[in-house]
Amino acid sequence: MPHYYGWKSLCLEEGNIPYNSLKHAQYITRTHVTNDNKLPDFYDSMITTDKLDALVQTIKNHIENVIIFEYNHRLKKQEITEEVENIKEKLLNDAVTNALVFQINRIMLSSLSSVTPHLLETEVDFKPRIEAFWFAGDVERPTLQRKAREGIKSLKKYVNDPINMPVQYVGSPILQLRHQFPLREIVSPIYSANPELSIPEFKFDPRVLSYKFSYKHATNIPGFWPGDPAEFGLLSYHNISNLFFDSKIKEEEAITVQAIFASYSWLLSQACYQGFSTFNDILYPLVSQTILTNGQYWSFCVYQLNTTLLHWEYADNNPMRNICWITEPMMLFDKIEDGKIQGFNEDVLKNLITFYINMPAARSNENMKPYLGESVKYVADITDPERRAWLETRFKHLTSNRPRHQLKPEIYQWQKIYMIDNPTRPIDKKRDPWEFGYSPAKRRLNQHQPAYIPRCLRENPKQRKVGRWAKTYYPNA
C-alpha cells in the first residue's frame, strides 16, 4: 500500500543537471554508455546512401528557410513580459528553440510520410508530461538514519545495510512522437548481459551532488493516459539551453546525463503501462530515440531498455544492462549572415531523417501485457460504475501530486533542540503527534476517514448508523 504523504524521493528534474553526475546517472539507471560517440550500426543499413542524399537535398532548403525565419524575422520579444535580463534571454532562447523544433518536425513529417507510411499513424504530443518512479538499490544509508538505528538495540546489526532509494523523475520534452507498435530492438537481450559492458559504481548519498529530496507519490506517466492505442514512443526532442558548464567535456557529460534520465524515464513509464514495474522486470526490450538540442547544437541518442530491476536485491546481481548510444553535439549551422546560413551541416539532417524513417514493427510472438488481466486491463474496463469512478478519481488525484489539505506533521527546529536533544521543557503539555509516538511517514494511503454521506442521500435514511460512510475500494495489500 502506498504512503499517505508519498515517498521521500530523490527528485530529478529535466534541465537541472548537477556538476559531475554522469556516474550517478549510470548507476541508478544501470546504463552502459558506449564510447564511440556514434549511433548504432543498425542505422547504417536502414536506407541507401543515394536515397538519403536525395532526401537531404529535398528537405534542406525548407530547413534553412525555417532557421532564418525563426532566428532573424520572427518577433518573439513582445511575447515575453519578463523584465530581468538574464531570465528574459533564457526565455527567448527557449521560445526560439521550441518554435524551430515544431517547424522542423512539421517539415519532416510532411516530406517523409510518402516514403515511410508509418509516420501517418503517429501521434504528436507538444510539451507532454513525463514522469517515472523507481527504486535504486544498494545506496549507502544516510548518516541520520544510521545514528537513529544505533540507538535501537534490535536494529544495531542493520546499521550499515544499504537502502532502497525512491527516485522520481519529472520532465517535459519539446515534443514527442508515438505509435501503436514499438521500435525494433538494436541488440539482442543476450548481448546486454555481457560483463564487458561496464557500469560505474556510485553508492554515495546523492545529496553530495546537490540533489534534493521531497515527498512524492509514485507516478509513471509517459505523456498520455492508459488505454491510448499509440502507447510506444518513436522519438522525442529535449531542450538543452540550460546545460552550460565551464568546459566542453562537462557540457557533453551533462547532455549525456539528460539523455539517460529522459530516455530511461520515458521507457520505464511506457513499460509500466504494459504491466511491468521496478519490481516486475520487463520481458522484452524497448527502444527510444532522443534528440537534444538548443537550436544550433544537436545531439542524437538511442536508448535500449533491457531491465527495470534496480532495487537492492538486484542492484549488483542483475546481469542485464541498459545501453545508451549518443553522439557528440553537432552544429546544425555556424551562423546567419545577411539573411543566409553559413556552414549548414548535412550530417545533422541525415541523422534526423534516419530517426524518422526507423519503422516500428509489431511483435506477434510475444505477449506484450503478460501481467495484466484478460478482461480488465484498465480502470475503464471495470463494469461496476461506482468502483470505476472511485478508482479513476483516486488515480488522477495521486498522479496530480498535489499536497494534502492538511500538511504532514513535522518536528520543528526549536522542538528538536529544546525538547529532544536537550529536554528542558518537562512540564509542557503534549500536543504534537510525534510526542505520542506517531510517525506520519508510516501512514498508509487507506488510513483516513471515508467521505460522509448525508442522511437524505442514503439508501435507508431511517437507519441512522447504516450507510453513513462512502465505500472505498482499496486493494488488499
URFENZI-V160060 format. One line per field, one symbol per residue. ss: DSSP state (H for helix, E for strand, - for the rest). psi: psi as a letter, one per 40 degrees, with the letter a starting at -180 (. if undefined). burial: 1 if it has 9 or more other ideal C-beta (glycine too) atoms within 8 Angstrom, else 0. Layout:
# URFENZI-V160060
ss = ???
psi = ???
burial = ???
This chain:
# URFENZI-V160060
ss = --E---EEEEEEE--------HHHHHHHH-EEE-------HHH-----HHHHHHHHHHHHHHHHHHHHHHHHH---HHH-----HHHHHHHHHHHHHHHHHHHHHHHHHHHH----HHHHH-EEEE---EEEEEEEEEE---HHHHHHHH--HHHHHH----EEEEEEEEE---EEEEE-----------HHH------------HHHH--EEEEE----EE---------EEEEEEEE--------HHHHHHHHHHHHHHHHHHHHHHHHHH------------EEEEEEEE---EEEEEEEEE----------------EEEEE---EE---EEE--EEE---HHHHHHHHHHHH---------------------HHH---HHHHHHHHHHHHHHHH------------HHHHHHHHH-----------HHHH---HHH-E-------E--HHH-----------E--------
psi = hiideiigihhhhheghihfeddddddeefhhhieefiiiededediidddddddddddddddddddddddddhhedeehehdhdddddddddddddddddddddddddddedddgeedeeihhhhfihhiihihhifiihiddddddddehdeedeedeiiihhhhhhhigidiihiieiiiiidiidddeeheegihihgeiheeeeeiiiihiihhhhfeiiiehdgehidiihihfdeghaeidddddddddddddddddddddddddeeeiaedhiieiiiiihhhhieddhhhhhhhhheieheiddedeeheiiihhhiiihhhdidihhfeihhfhheddddddddddehhiiigdeihdgdeiiddhdideehdhddddddddddddddedfiiidhihiihidddddedddggegeehhhdiddeeehhddehidegihiihhideeidgdehdehfdiiiifiig.
burial = 011111101111011010001111111111111100001000100000000100110011011101111110000100010000000101111111111111111011101110010110011110010111111110101000110010000001001001111111111011111110011111001001100010100100010010100001111111110001011111111111111010000111111111111111111111111111010001011111111111101111111111111111011001011111111011111001000011011001111111111101001000000000000000100100001101110010011000000000000000111110000000000000010000010011000000001000010000000000100000000
